[in-house]
Amino acid sequence: MGNSILNIGISGLQAAQNQLLTTSHNISNANTPGYKRQQVILNTNIAQHFSGGYVGSGVHSTTVQRIYNQFLESQMLQVQTQSTSLDSNYTQIKQLDNMFAEDTSGLSPTLQKFFSAIQAVANNPSSVPSRQTMISSAEAMVARFHSMEQRMSEVSDGVNAQIEGGVSEINSLSGQIADMNRQILLAEASASGQPANDLQDQRDELISQMSKLINTDIVRRQDGSVDVFVGNGQGLVVGSQTQKLQATRSVDNPQNLTISIISGGKTVELPEDQIAGGALGGILSFRNDTLGNAQNALGRIAITLAQTFNEQHQLGIDLNGDLGEDFFSVATPKITSALTNDMASGINVDITDYRALTTSDYQFSFDGTNYTLTRLSDNQSVSSTVLPSVGSPLTLDGISVNSATIQANEKFLVQPTANGAANLEVEITDATKIAAASPNRTSAALSNKGTGSISPGTVEPLPLDANLQQPLTITFHSPYDGQFDVAGTGTGLPATNQAFTAGEDVSFNGFTFQINGSPAAGDIFTITPNANGAADNRNALLLGNLQTTNILDNGLTTYQSAYGQLVSQIGNKTRELDVTNKAQANLLQQTQNSIESISGVNLDEEAANLLRYQQAFQASSKVIEISNTLFDSILRI
């Protein structure tokens, strides 16, 4: 009897001791990241049968169980990876939003100052200081384009650096998870299958850290190990084996780093659209959806401004009487050969319609039969079975592939506007070379008797007619019959018996003018070279009018409204991410609170348990003491 009581007391003492140890362990790890509260699972020992019935034989500890809710933990991983993705994306785009939306450092103020300087030249075209101010304002505007492009390039470099750092950290975590799998298998095997709770907590914490970097899919095996998959099912951790990720240059766009997996000794690039979630997913989404588009949009404004300004500037003459030169340099499309292409392959691409440019990148490819130019923003394309040439180019959105040396299954990335802001420069440094005047001057003979008047005239768009500045004489028939003759040198000249309609365009030698009113018989009008055009502001006015002319988007948008659209797009996307990020962070906090309420350590509860288990320990000690007393009594009989 005494021995049975002793055994029961010892079993109670051991159970209470295990509970005290576990509770103390909980308290010690209350602030340990990833720790899950543990509790001792108790069961009664098998009762002994006596004639009077079954008599209990004490208690034993079945296992130490960690309080773990797999559904909530899986949900937390998904919510967390989405939250870190949004936060990473928001952090990056906020840099662009601050730059574009700044009233003093944005592009709009310098654009306005540049066109104000042009207006000052138009008001006083002979003023050299005004002309010098125009050049200085142009240089300030170009510097602003450069600084904004430089900032975006720095952000792009930062994205590459984060990809390298993230991949390195993921590889470290995957190695640790695989090692934890090995330790857990060994520990549980040596303990007859009892769970290695602390090791499992450590492994779950490693998985949680990885989910902050990239979206992971977890498969739990019956033996207690876990497999970790990324991308579209690539196994990063399979049992105790790992495959490494690597930051590699993108095959299609080598200037960007992307993520590859080393499998079977081969490096396989993971499709970026399948790398969702986590910090890496967020920065890839930012680069693909926002950064590239912003660089292209800024470059498009720079290229279109430079080209259209040059076109108009070349239609005027400067203070030296010479036709205008290019005012700005114009960037050419950026062509990038895929890493898999032959070194000898190459293509030539020109911008043929600056007004039709978009902010998209393009891909030119050859599948062995068709040559295809694809707009990557929506995958719209044009194709031909004929190799593109100058006489038969492949054209889409104002860009034309004029020639190609390309083999089957090769491709090229075409970025028409990517270098627009970076390569914009002011070509004119001599103030006298600003072509503010029109190349021709119109006049009416003093002897004219009618009420007819001739307009100042405008130069037709490029290319310039070789006879643009050849003198012309318009003489109305006498007697007056509603017709006139044009004398001069040029295509279609001399021209006789031209029907007169007041206000109707008349064009010769690339120069267009109108005669209004009612000319009389013998009235003469002349067009002569503008030899003394220092005070002529006609071309300067046309240059200034470019500010409010709808040019971009096929004649729907001005320079500044295009920039405003870019600022608005970045701002709206930033606000959208801000709101979504905060909502996702709240959801993550709620999920973590739910897990904490189940698996977290409550110090007040554990303190109460300590007292309860202490009393149980003391009571079991008393049972042992009584057992010892009874046994001594028997010995004394």
Sequence and secondary structure as in RCSB ss.txt:
>XXXX:A:sequence
MGNSILNIGISGLQAAQNQLLTTSHNISNANTPGYKRQQVILNTNIAQHFSGGYVGSGVHSTTVQRIYNQFLESQ
MLQVQTQSTSLDSNYTQIKQLDNMFAEDTSGLSPTLQKFFSAIQAVANNPSSVPSRQTMISSAEAMVARFHSMEQ
RMSEVSDGVNAQIEGGVSEINSLSGQIADMNRQILLAEASASGQPANDLQDQRDELISQMSKLINTDIVRRQDGS
VDVFVGNGQGLVVGSQTQKLQATRSVDNPQNLTISIISGGKTVELPEDQIAGGALGGILSFRNDTLGNAQNALGR
IAITLAQTFNEQHQLGIDLNGDLGEDFFSVATPKITSALTNDMASGINVDITDYRALTTSDYQFSFDGTNYTLTR
LSDNQSVSSTVLPSVGSPLTLDGISVNSATIQANEKFLVQPTANGAANLEVEITDATKIAAASPNRTSAALSNKG
TGSISPGTVEPLPLDANLQQPLTITFHSPYDGQFDVAGTGTGLPATNQAFTAGEDVSFNGFTFQINGSPAAGDIF
TITPNANGAADNRNALLLGNLQTTNILDNGLTTYQSAYGQLVSQIGNKTRELDVTNKAQANLLQQTQNSIESISG
VNLDEEAANLLRYQQAFQASSKVIEISNTLFDSILRI
>XXXX:A:secstr
 HHHHHHHHHHHHHHHHHHHHHHHHHHHTTTSTT   EEEEEEE   EEETTEEE   EEEEEEEE   HHHHHH
HHHHHHHHHHHHHHHHHHHHHHHHHH TTTSHHHHHHHHHHHHHHHHHSTT HHHHHHHHHHHHHHHHHHHHHHH
HHHHHHHHHHHHHHHHHHHHHHHHHHHHHHHHHHHHHHHHTTT   HHHHHHHHHHHHHHHTTS  EEEE TTS 
EEEEETTTEEEEETTEE  EEEEE SS TTSEEEEEEETTEEEE  GGG  SHHHHHHHHHIIIIIHHHHHHHHH
HHHHHHHHHHHHHTTSB TTS B   SB     EEEE TTS TT EEEEEES GGG  S  EEEEE SS EEEEE
TTTTEEEEESS   SSS EEETTEEEEEEE  TTEEEEEESSTTTTTT  B    GGG   B SEEEEE TT  S
S EE   EE SSS  TTTTS EEEEE SS  SEEEEEESSTT SEEEEE  TT EEEETTEEEEEES   TT EE
EEEE TT TT  HHHHHHHHGGGS  HHHHTB HHHHHHHHHHHHHHHHHHHHHHHHHHHHHHHHHHHHHHHHHS
  HHHHHHHHHHHHHHHHHHHHHHHHHHHHHHHHHH 
